[in-house]
Amino acid sequence: MPEKFSIFEHVRWSDVDRAGIIYYGRFQRLFEIAETELFRAVGLTYSVLFERLEVWLPRVQIH
């Protein structure tokens, strides 16, 4: 896998305000999509991470 990883995701109408600025609460959904696709690209599932590898991914702070 290359060092750089990117995905394409549409920003939906419900993600933005009237000025077209993404509402801060929507970033978590976008981060989760990117994280899921990153793990998929390297062949990992959440069940492997959590159950077999005992790796948890808590969201502590989002600024």
Buried (B, 14 or more C-beta within 10 A) or exposed (E): EEEEEEEEEEEEEEBEEEEEEEEEEBEEEBEEEBEBBBBEEEEBEEEEBEEEEEEEEEEEEEE
